[in-house]
C-alpha cells in the first residue's frame, strides 16, 4: 500500500532531522544491509571458533573441564555462524562474494569460489609428482 503525500512528507522530515542530528548514524543506516550485518557476525563466529579450538588444544592437557569449555565455545560459535549464514541466504552470499572481486560480473563467477579453485589448482601443481 503506497504512502499518502502527507505520510511521505512526514517521513522525509524525519529522515532530514535524523541526518542533521546524527549524520554518522544516518549514514550507517543508509549503507548497512542485512547481509553485511550477518556477514560481520559470521566473521566473528569463525574467529571465536578458532579461538575455542586454540583454548581446547592449550588447556585440555591441564583440565578436562577447560577442554570441554573450549568445545562449548566452538559449538556456540558454529551455531551462531550457521544462523547468520541462513539469514544471509543465497542472495547475501553472492553480495559478499561480489564485494571480494569487484571487477567480475557476478559473485558466483568471480568471487570466493574462483579464489578457492585457483588455490586448489596451485596446490595440485605444487605437489604434483614428476616421474624421473
VMD Tcl script that builds the backbone (N, CA, C; Angstrom):
set m [mol new atoms 396]
animate dup $m
set s [atomselect $m all]
$s set {name element resname resid chain x y z} {
  {N N UNK 1 A 0.847 -1.172 0.000}
  {CA C UNK 1 A 0.000 0.000 0.000}
  {C C UNK 1 A 0.893 1.236 0.000}
  {N N UNK 2 A 0.776 2.081 -0.993}
  {CA C UNK 2 A 1.619 3.270 -1.073}
  {C C UNK 2 A 1.251 4.293 0.000}
  {N N UNK 3 A 2.239 5.103 0.347}
  {CA C UNK 3 A 2.023 6.143 1.353}
  {C C UNK 3 A 1.355 7.353 0.716}
  {N N UNK 4 A 0.555 8.037 1.507}
  {CA C UNK 4 A -0.061 9.267 1.017}
  {C C UNK 4 A 1.000 10.374 0.986}
  {N N UNK 5 A 0.660 11.486 0.358}
  {CA C UNK 5 A 1.598 12.615 0.284}
  {C C UNK 5 A 1.953 13.118 1.676}
  {N N UNK 6 A 0.970 13.174 2.553}
  {CA C UNK 6 A 1.210 13.638 3.914}
  {C C UNK 6 A 2.184 12.703 4.646}
  {N N UNK 7 A 1.984 11.400 4.509}
  {CA C UNK 7 A 2.877 10.430 5.149}
  {C C UNK 7 A 4.277 10.488 4.552}
  {N N UNK 8 A 4.378 10.666 3.235}
  {CA C UNK 8 A 5.681 10.787 2.596}
  {C C UNK 8 A 6.416 12.032 3.070}
  {N N UNK 9 A 5.682 13.133 3.239}
  {CA C UNK 9 A 6.284 14.388 3.717}
  {C C UNK 9 A 6.786 14.223 5.146}
  {N N UNK 10 A 6.000 13.565 5.995}
  {CA C UNK 10 A 6.412 13.322 7.382}
  {C C UNK 10 A 7.657 12.438 7.421}
  {N N UNK 11 A 7.658 11.427 6.591}
  {CA C UNK 11 A 8.813 10.527 6.528}
  {C C UNK 11 A 10.059 11.267 6.050}
  {N N UNK 12 A 9.913 12.125 5.067}
  {CA C UNK 12 A 11.050 12.912 4.570}
  {C C UNK 12 A 11.558 13.863 5.644}
  {N N UNK 13 A 10.655 14.463 6.411}
  {CA C UNK 13 A 11.065 15.351 7.505}
  {C C UNK 13 A 11.811 14.584 8.596}
  {N N UNK 14 A 11.322 13.394 8.908}
  {CA C UNK 14 A 12.013 12.564 9.906}
  {C C UNK 14 A 13.415 12.188 9.427}
  {N N UNK 15 A 13.507 11.831 8.170}
  {CA C UNK 15 A 14.802 11.464 7.613}
  {C C UNK 15 A 15.759 12.660 7.627}
  {N N UNK 16 A 15.250 13.824 7.269}
  {CA C UNK 16 A 16.085 15.031 7.261}
  {C C UNK 16 A 16.536 15.408 8.672}
  {N N UNK 17 A 15.627 15.297 9.649}
  {CA C UNK 17 A 16.013 15.631 11.022}
  {C C UNK 17 A 17.027 14.628 11.570}
  {N N UNK 18 A 16.890 13.371 11.205}
  {CA C UNK 18 A 17.870 12.367 11.627}
  {C C UNK 18 A 19.238 12.672 11.024}
  {N N UNK 19 A 19.257 13.071 9.757}
  {CA C UNK 19 A 20.521 13.386 9.092}
  {C C UNK 19 A 21.198 14.592 9.721}
  {N N UNK 20 A 20.420 15.570 10.164}
  {CA C UNK 20 A 21.040 16.749 10.775}
  {C C UNK 20 A 21.467 16.489 12.219}
  {N N UNK 21 A 20.688 15.696 12.962}
  {CA C UNK 21 A 21.014 15.448 14.362}
  {C C UNK 21 A 22.160 14.449 14.525}
  {N N UNK 22 A 22.169 13.400 13.755}
  {CA C UNK 22 A 23.204 12.370 13.886}
  {C C UNK 22 A 23.577 11.854 12.492}
  {N N UNK 23 A 24.432 12.593 11.773}
  {CA C UNK 23 A 24.757 12.198 10.402}
  {C C UNK 23 A 25.497 10.863 10.312}
  {N N UNK 24 A 26.300 10.544 11.316}
  {CA C UNK 24 A 27.033 9.275 11.297}
  {C C UNK 24 A 26.069 8.090 11.358}
  {N N UNK 25 A 25.097 8.164 12.257}
  {CA C UNK 25 A 24.106 7.104 12.374}
  {C C UNK 25 A 23.259 7.006 11.105}
  {N N UNK 26 A 22.860 8.153 10.557}
  {CA C UNK 26 A 22.043 8.154 9.343}
  {C C UNK 26 A 22.802 7.521 8.182}
  {N N UNK 27 A 24.095 7.819 8.082}
  {CA C UNK 27 A 24.908 7.221 7.015}
  {C C UNK 27 A 25.032 5.723 7.217}
  {N N UNK 28 A 25.209 5.298 8.461}
  {CA C UNK 28 A 25.331 3.868 8.738}
  {C C UNK 28 A 24.034 3.130 8.408}
  {N N UNK 29 A 22.905 3.701 8.774}
  {CA C UNK 29 A 21.611 3.069 8.479}
  {C C UNK 29 A 21.375 3.012 6.967}
  {N N UNK 30 A 21.782 4.051 6.254}
  {CA C UNK 30 A 21.571 4.076 4.808}
  {C C UNK 30 A 22.442 3.052 4.087}
  {N N UNK 31 A 23.644 2.795 4.597}
  {CA C UNK 31 A 24.580 1.913 3.905}
  {C C UNK 31 A 24.626 0.493 4.449}
  {N N UNK 32 A 24.083 0.256 5.612}
  {CA C UNK 32 A 24.131 -1.068 6.237}
  {C C UNK 32 A 23.023 -1.947 5.663}
  {N N UNK 33 A 23.383 -3.183 5.335}
  {CA C UNK 33 A 22.395 -4.140 4.849}
  {C C UNK 33 A 22.340 -5.322 5.811}
  {N N UNK 34 A 21.309 -6.122 5.682}
  {CA C UNK 34 A 21.181 -7.320 6.499}
  {C C UNK 34 A 22.337 -8.264 6.188}
  {N N UNK 35 A 22.753 -8.281 4.931}
  {CA C UNK 35 A 23.823 -9.174 4.514}
  {C C UNK 35 A 25.148 -8.801 5.180}
  {N N UNK 36 A 25.446 -7.521 5.219}
  {CA C UNK 36 A 26.685 -7.079 5.866}
  {C C UNK 36 A 26.656 -7.381 7.355}
  {N N UNK 37 A 25.524 -7.143 7.964}
  {CA C UNK 37 A 25.385 -7.397 9.407}
  {C C UNK 37 A 25.593 -8.881 9.706}
  {N N UNK 38 A 24.927 -9.737 8.963}
  {CA C UNK 38 A 25.075 -11.176 9.172}
  {C C UNK 38 A 26.477 -11.643 8.792}
  {N N UNK 39 A 27.055 -11.060 7.756}
  {CA C UNK 39 A 28.410 -11.412 7.361}
  {C C UNK 39 A 29.427 -11.050 8.431}
  {N N UNK 40 A 29.240 -9.906 9.060}
  {CA C UNK 40 A 30.129 -9.493 10.150}
  {C C UNK 40 A 30.024 -10.471 11.314}
  {N N UNK 41 A 28.810 -10.906 11.628}
  {CA C UNK 41 A 28.639 -11.879 12.710}
  {C C UNK 41 A 29.255 -13.234 12.335}
  {N N UNK 42 A 29.198 -13.601 11.051}
  {CA C UNK 42 A 29.839 -14.847 10.609}
  {C C UNK 42 A 31.350 -14.767 10.778}
  {N N UNK 43 A 31.936 -13.624 10.466}
  {CA C UNK 43 A 33.382 -13.460 10.635}
  {C C UNK 43 A 33.771 -13.604 12.105}
  {N N UNK 44 A 33.008 -12.948 12.991}
  {CA C UNK 44 A 33.314 -13.036 14.423}
  {C C UNK 44 A 33.096 -14.459 14.949}
  {N N UNK 45 A 32.088 -15.135 14.442}
  {CA C UNK 45 A 31.843 -16.516 14.869}
  {C C UNK 45 A 32.977 -17.429 14.411}
  {N N UNK 46 A 33.480 -17.214 13.207}
  {CA C UNK 46 A 34.611 -18.003 12.729}
  {C C UNK 46 A 35.858 -17.761 13.567}
  {N N UNK 47 A 36.104 -16.520 13.913}
  {CA C UNK 47 A 37.249 -16.199 14.767}
  {C C UNK 47 A 37.082 -16.820 16.151}
  {N N UNK 48 A 35.882 -16.762 16.696}
  {CA C UNK 48 A 35.620 -17.354 18.007}
  {C C UNK 48 A 35.780 -18.870 17.956}
  {N N UNK 49 A 35.392 -19.489 16.853}
  {CA C UNK 49 A 35.562 -20.931 16.698}
  {C C UNK 49 A 37.043 -21.301 16.762}
  {N N UNK 50 A 37.866 -20.538 16.046}
  {CA C UNK 50 A 39.302 -20.797 16.052}
  {C C UNK 50 A 39.877 -20.579 17.452}
  {N N UNK 51 A 39.441 -19.529 18.137}
  {CA C UNK 51 A 39.910 -19.284 19.499}
  {C C UNK 51 A 39.475 -20.405 20.444}
  {N N UNK 52 A 38.275 -20.931 20.253}
  {CA C UNK 52 A 37.818 -22.064 21.056}
  {C C UNK 52 A 38.668 -23.298 20.809}
  {N N UNK 53 A 39.071 -23.493 19.554}
  {CA C UNK 53 A 39.934 -24.633 19.237}
  {C C UNK 53 A 41.309 -24.459 19.891}
  {N N UNK 54 A 41.842 -23.246 19.836}
  {CA C UNK 54 A 43.122 -22.981 20.500}
  {C C UNK 54 A 42.985 -23.217 22.004}
  {N N UNK 55 A 41.892 -22.768 22.589}
  {CA C UNK 55 A 41.632 -22.967 24.014}
  {C C UNK 55 A 41.570 -24.457 24.339}
  {N N UNK 56 A 40.896 -25.220 23.484}
  {CA C UNK 56 A 40.794 -26.667 23.672}
  {C C UNK 56 A 42.170 -27.324 23.634}
  {N N UNK 57 A 42.957 -26.991 22.625}
  {CA C UNK 57 A 44.277 -27.599 22.482}
  {C C UNK 57 A 45.204 -27.188 23.621}
  {N N UNK 58 A 45.128 -25.920 24.024}
  {CA C UNK 58 A 46.044 -25.419 25.038}
  {C C UNK 58 A 45.735 -25.953 26.437}
  {N N UNK 59 A 44.465 -26.097 26.787}
  {CA C UNK 59 A 44.116 -26.395 28.172}
  {C C UNK 59 A 43.574 -27.796 28.423}
  {N N UNK 60 A 43.371 -28.595 27.375}
  {CA C UNK 60 A 42.822 -29.934 27.585}
  {C C UNK 60 A 43.776 -30.823 28.384}
  {N N UNK 61 A 45.057 -30.649 28.193}
  {CA C UNK 61 A 46.019 -31.486 28.920}
  {C C UNK 61 A 46.073 -31.113 30.404}
  {N N UNK 62 A 45.685 -29.900 30.748}
  {CA C UNK 62 A 45.674 -29.485 32.154}
  {C C UNK 62 A 44.388 -29.885 32.859}
  {N N UNK 63 A 43.274 -29.708 32.158}
  {CA C UNK 63 A 41.990 -29.986 32.788}
  {C C UNK 63 A 40.969 -30.356 31.718}
  {N N UNK 64 A 40.257 -31.433 31.966}
  {CA C UNK 64 A 39.223 -31.867 31.032}
  {C C UNK 64 A 38.089 -30.838 30.987}
  {N N UNK 65 A 37.813 -30.226 32.119}
  {CA C UNK 65 A 36.738 -29.221 32.186}
  {C C UNK 65 A 37.072 -28.036 31.295}
  {N N UNK 66 A 38.339 -27.568 31.340}
  {CA C UNK 66 A 38.727 -26.451 30.475}
  {C C UNK 66 A 38.687 -26.867 29.000}
  {N N UNK 67 A 39.027 -28.112 28.721}
  {CA C UNK 67 A 38.916 -28.608 27.354}
  {C C UNK 67 A 37.480 -28.629 26.875}
  {N N UNK 68 A 36.585 -29.063 27.745}
  {CA C UNK 68 A 35.165 -29.066 27.388}
  {C C UNK 68 A 34.626 -27.651 27.234}
  {N N UNK 69 A 35.171 -26.706 27.980}
  {CA C UNK 69 A 34.787 -25.307 27.803}
  {C C UNK 69 A 35.168 -24.837 26.397}
  {N N UNK 70 A 36.338 -25.251 25.934}
  {CA C UNK 70 A 36.741 -24.932 24.563}
  {C C UNK 70 A 35.802 -25.539 23.532}
  {N N UNK 71 A 35.377 -26.780 23.772}
  {CA C UNK 71 A 34.419 -27.430 22.873}
  {C C UNK 71 A 33.086 -26.677 22.895}
  {N N UNK 72 A 32.678 -26.235 24.072}
  {CA C UNK 72 A 31.435 -25.462 24.172}
  {C C UNK 72 A 31.516 -24.153 23.407}
  {N N UNK 73 A 32.659 -23.472 23.508}
  {CA C UNK 73 A 32.853 -22.219 22.767}
  {C C UNK 73 A 32.782 -22.493 21.262}
  {N N UNK 74 A 33.401 -23.574 20.843}
  {CA C UNK 74 A 33.369 -23.930 19.421}
  {C C UNK 74 A 31.942 -24.238 18.962}
  {N N UNK 75 A 31.184 -24.951 19.778}
  {CA C UNK 75 A 29.807 -25.301 19.415}
  {C C UNK 75 A 28.930 -24.052 19.290}
  {N N UNK 76 A 29.031 -23.166 20.281}
  {CA C UNK 76 A 28.207 -21.946 20.247}
  {C C UNK 76 A 28.570 -21.089 19.037}
  {N N UNK 77 A 29.859 -20.960 18.747}
  {CA C UNK 77 A 30.245 -20.150 17.593}
  {C C UNK 77 A 29.799 -20.797 16.281}
  {N N UNK 78 A 29.801 -22.124 16.207}
  {CA C UNK 78 A 29.314 -22.799 15.000}
  {C C UNK 78 A 27.816 -22.566 14.814}
  {N N UNK 79 A 27.062 -22.580 15.906}
  {CA C UNK 79 A 25.622 -22.322 15.823}
  {C C UNK 79 A 25.360 -20.880 15.375}
  {N N UNK 80 A 26.102 -19.924 15.937}
  {CA C UNK 80 A 25.950 -18.520 15.543}
  {C C UNK 80 A 26.303 -18.350 14.068}
  {N N UNK 81 A 27.369 -18.996 13.627}
  {CA C UNK 81 A 27.773 -18.920 12.224}
  {C C UNK 81 A 26.667 -19.460 11.315}
  {N N UNK 82 A 26.128 -20.614 11.667}
  {CA C UNK 82 A 25.087 -21.235 10.844}
  {C C UNK 82 A 23.823 -20.375 10.788}
  {N N UNK 83 A 23.423 -19.825 11.915}
  {CA C UNK 83 A 22.210 -18.997 11.936}
  {C C UNK 83 A 22.376 -17.750 11.077}
  {N N UNK 84 A 23.536 -17.100 11.171}
  {CA C UNK 84 A 23.756 -15.899 10.383}
  {C C UNK 84 A 23.934 -16.223 8.908}
  {N N UNK 85 A 24.494 -17.381 8.604}
  {CA C UNK 85 A 24.594 -17.792 7.211}
  {C C UNK 85 A 23.206 -18.015 6.623}
  {N N UNK 86 A 22.290 -18.554 7.415}
  {CA C UNK 86 A 20.906 -18.711 6.958}
  {C C UNK 86 A 20.226 -17.360 6.763}
  {N N UNK 87 A 20.536 -16.385 7.625}
  {CA C UNK 87 A 19.960 -15.047 7.465}
  {C C UNK 87 A 20.418 -14.417 6.150}
  {N N UNK 88 A 21.666 -14.658 5.817}
  {CA C UNK 88 A 22.176 -14.080 4.573}
  {C C UNK 88 A 21.527 -14.723 3.368}
  {N N UNK 89 A 21.392 -16.023 3.401}
  {CA C UNK 89 A 20.796 -16.725 2.279}
  {C C UNK 89 A 21.690 -16.666 1.055}
  {N N UNK 90 A 21.182 -17.151 -0.035}
  {CA C UNK 90 A 21.965 -17.216 -1.259}
  {C C UNK 90 A 22.258 -15.818 -1.808}
  {N N UNK 91 A 21.284 -14.919 -1.734}
  {CA C UNK 91 A 21.497 -13.572 -2.257}
  {C C UNK 91 A 22.587 -12.858 -1.466}
  {N N UNK 92 A 22.602 -13.047 -0.162}
  {CA C UNK 92 A 23.629 -12.422 0.660}
  {C C UNK 92 A 24.999 -12.984 0.374}
  {N N UNK 93 A 25.081 -14.286 0.131}
  {CA C UNK 93 A 26.361 -14.914 -0.191}
  {C C UNK 93 A 26.918 -14.322 -1.483}
  {N N UNK 94 A 26.053 -14.136 -2.488}
  {CA C UNK 94 A 26.511 -13.549 -3.744}
  {C C UNK 94 A 26.899 -12.092 -3.545}
  {N N UNK 95 A 26.217 -11.383 -2.662}
  {CA C UNK 95 A 26.563 -9.996 -2.372}
  {C C UNK 95 A 27.953 -9.914 -1.757}
  {N N UNK 96 A 28.258 -10.811 -0.836}
  {CA C UNK 96 A 29.575 -10.807 -0.188}
  {C C UNK 96 A 30.659 -11.218 -1.171}
  {N N UNK 97 A 30.426 -12.267 -1.952}
  {CA C UNK 97 A 31.458 -12.707 -2.887}
  {C C UNK 97 A 31.681 -11.691 -3.996}
  {N N UNK 98 A 30.665 -10.947 -4.353}
  {CA C UNK 98 A 30.838 -9.902 -5.362}
  {C C UNK 98 A 31.744 -8.809 -4.821}
  {N N UNK 99 A 31.642 -8.501 -3.543}
  {CA C UNK 99 A 32.480 -7.455 -2.969}
  {C C UNK 99 A 33.932 -7.892 -2.852}
  {N N UNK 100 A 34.215 -9.195 -2.871}
  {CA C UNK 100 A 35.600 -9.666 -2.825}
  {C C UNK 100 A 36.332 -9.391 -4.128}
  {N N UNK 101 A 35.598 -9.388 -5.224}
  {CA C UNK 101 A 36.225 -9.200 -6.522}
  {C C UNK 101 A 35.324 -8.306 -7.364}
  {N N UNK 102 A 35.471 -7.002 -7.233}
  {CA C UNK 102 A 34.554 -6.044 -7.854}
  {C C UNK 102 A 34.624 -6.035 -9.377}
  {N N UNK 103 A 35.747 -6.446 -9.973}
  {CA C UNK 103 A 35.846 -6.364 -11.414}
  {C C UNK 103 A 35.101 -7.477 -12.135}
  {N N UNK 104 A 34.663 -8.500 -11.413}
  {CA C UNK 104 A 33.894 -9.577 -12.034}
  {C C UNK 104 A 32.416 -9.202 -12.076}
  {N N UNK 105 A 31.661 -9.897 -12.921}
  {CA C UNK 105 A 30.251 -9.560 -13.105}
  {C C UNK 105 A 29.342 -10.115 -12.030}
  {N N UNK 106 A 29.598 -11.316 -11.543}
  {CA C UNK 106 A 28.721 -11.875 -10.520}
  {C C UNK 106 A 29.552 -12.493 -9.426}
  {N N UNK 107 A 28.965 -12.589 -8.247}
  {CA C UNK 107 A 29.676 -13.140 -7.114}
  {C C UNK 107 A 30.026 -14.593 -7.294}
  {N N UNK 108 A 29.121 -15.364 -7.862}
  {CA C UNK 108 A 29.373 -16.789 -8.017}
  {C C UNK 108 A 30.475 -17.045 -9.038}
  {N N UNK 109 A 30.526 -16.249 -10.072}
  {CA C UNK 109 A 31.511 -16.485 -11.117}
  {C C UNK 109 A 32.882 -15.930 -10.752}
  {N N UNK 110 A 32.931 -14.846 -10.004}
  {CA C UNK 110 A 34.222 -14.230 -9.784}
  {C C UNK 110 A 34.569 -14.011 -8.342}
  {N N UNK 111 A 33.876 -14.608 -7.445}
  {CA C UNK 111 A 34.119 -14.341 -6.040}
  {C C UNK 111 A 34.973 -15.386 -5.380}
  {N N UNK 112 A 34.516 -15.823 -4.249}
  {CA C UNK 112 A 35.297 -16.721 -3.419}
  {C C UNK 112 A 35.468 -18.093 -4.063}
  {N N UNK 113 A 34.494 -18.518 -4.852}
  {CA C UNK 113 A 34.600 -19.823 -5.492}
  {C C UNK 113 A 35.802 -19.874 -6.430}
  {N N UNK 114 A 36.031 -18.801 -7.185}
  {CA C UNK 114 A 37.166 -18.739 -8.092}
  {C C UNK 114 A 38.472 -18.739 -7.322}
  {N N UNK 115 A 38.513 -18.029 -6.225}
  {CA C UNK 115 A 39.727 -17.985 -5.411}
  {C C UNK 115 A 40.047 -19.362 -4.824}
  {N N UNK 116 A 39.028 -20.078 -4.381}
  {CA C UNK 116 A 39.248 -21.424 -3.853}
  {C C UNK 116 A 39.728 -22.351 -4.967}
  {N N UNK 117 A 39.123 -22.258 -6.136}
  {CA C UNK 117 A 39.538 -23.090 -7.266}
  {C C UNK 117 A 40.983 -22.784 -7.657}
  {N N UNK 118 A 41.348 -21.506 -7.690}
  {CA C UNK 118 A 42.726 -21.135 -8.013}
  {C C UNK 118 A 43.698 -21.688 -6.983}
  {N N UNK 119 A 43.331 -21.641 -5.707}
  {CA C UNK 119 A 44.200 -22.177 -4.660}
  {C C UNK 119 A 44.349 -23.686 -4.802}
  {N N UNK 120 A 43.267 -24.376 -5.116}
  {CA C UNK 120 A 43.348 -25.836 -5.313}
  {C C UNK 120 A 44.248 -26.182 -6.491}
  {N N UNK 121 A 44.123 -25.434 -7.579}
  {CA C UNK 121 A 44.962 -25.684 -8.744}
  {C C UNK 121 A 46.437 -25.435 -8.413}
  {N N UNK 122 A 46.712 -24.388 -7.648}
  {CA C UNK 122 A 48.085 -24.084 -7.268}
  {C C UNK 122 A 48.664 -25.199 -6.399}
  {N N UNK 123 A 47.867 -25.691 -5.436}
  {CA C UNK 123 A 48.338 -26.768 -4.554}
  {C C UNK 123 A 48.594 -28.037 -5.361}
  {N N UNK 124 A 47.697 -28.360 -6.280}
  {CA C UNK 124 A 47.893 -29.548 -7.121}
  {C C UNK 124 A 49.169 -29.432 -7.945}
  {N N UNK 125 A 49.384 -28.279 -8.540}
  {CA C UNK 125 A 50.580 -28.113 -9.365}
  {C C UNK 125 A 51.846 -28.086 -8.518}
  {N N UNK 126 A 51.753 -27.604 -7.315}
  {CA C UNK 126 A 52.918 -27.503 -6.418}
  {C C UNK 126 A 53.370 -28.878 -5.942}
  {N N UNK 127 A 52.431 -29.756 -5.642}
  {CA C UNK 127 A 52.767 -31.055 -5.085}
  {C C UNK 127 A 52.621 -32.198 -6.096}
  {N N UNK 128 A 52.546 -31.875 -7.342}
  {CA C UNK 128 A 52.426 -32.898 -8.378}
  {C C UNK 128 A 53.757 -33.641 -8.509}
  {N N UNK 129 A 53.671 -34.943 -8.552}
  {CA C UNK 129 A 54.881 -35.756 -8.679}
  {C C UNK 129 A 55.390 -35.726 -10.106}
  {N N UNK 130 A 56.672 -35.645 -10.200}
  {CA C UNK 130 A 57.294 -35.755 -11.513}
  {C C UNK 130 A 58.063 -37.059 -11.542}
  {N N UNK 131 A 57.680 -37.948 -12.430}
  {CA C UNK 131 A 58.337 -39.247 -12.549}
  {C C UNK 131 A 59.604 -39.089 -13.382}
  {N N UNK 132 A 60.724 -39.494 -12.795}
  {CA C UNK 132 A 62.009 -39.364 -13.500}
  {C C UNK 132 A 62.465 -40.683 -14.033}
}
mol reanalyze $m
mol bondsrecalc $m
mol representation Tube
mol addrep $m
